[in-house]
Amino acid sequence: MNVNRMQAETVKALAGLHEPVEEWRLQERVEQRLNCRLGDSTIRTRLKELVKKGIVVVTDRNGISRAGHRCARYALAEMGVAA
């Protein structure tokens, strides 16, 4: 897997959104875009890398996980500042 490509795909998917999003919803968007199934941790790992680089921010912890629990929501850094 090309990590840089997956980071770019993650950023592209976030750029198409106008509100913060949970990791699992973002993974679904990227999978639709690429027309393939990704490993469970692929997007989660890319998000952590992008947060560390300052490209993506954790906007809050008000998201809902697939299991129905609270989880982090992510956005591009510019969107996080504007929110």
C-alpha positions, -999 to +999 in steps of 0.1 A: +000+000+000+013+035-009+010+055+024+013+088+006-014+079-018-037+069+010-030+102+029-039+120-003-071+100-008-080+107+028-075+145+024-095+144-009-124+127+009-123+152+037-121+181+013-154+170-002-172+174+031-186+205+047-188+192+083-166+170+106-168+133+100-162+101+119-133+078+108-156+050+097-178+073+075-146+087+059-134+051+052-167+044+035-162+074+013-127+065+003-137+029-004-165+041-027-141+065-044-115+038-050-140+010-056-122-014-032-123-026+004-096-011+027-082-027+058-099-017+090-071+005+103-060+021+070-079+054+072-076+055+110-038+053+107-037+079+079-059+103+100-034+100+129-005+107+106-023+137+091-033+151+125+004+148+135+013+168+104-013+195+112-033+189+080-063+173+098-077+182+132-099+164+157-128+188+159-147+171+188-156+138+203-193+140+195-193+115+166-211+081+168-191+049+162-205+020+143-211+004+177-231+035+188-205+049+211-190+084+211-159+089+189-137+116+174-148+136+143-122+149+119-119+178+095-093+196+074-073+220+096-087+251+079-122+238+085-114+230+122-103+266+128-134+280+111-158+258+131 
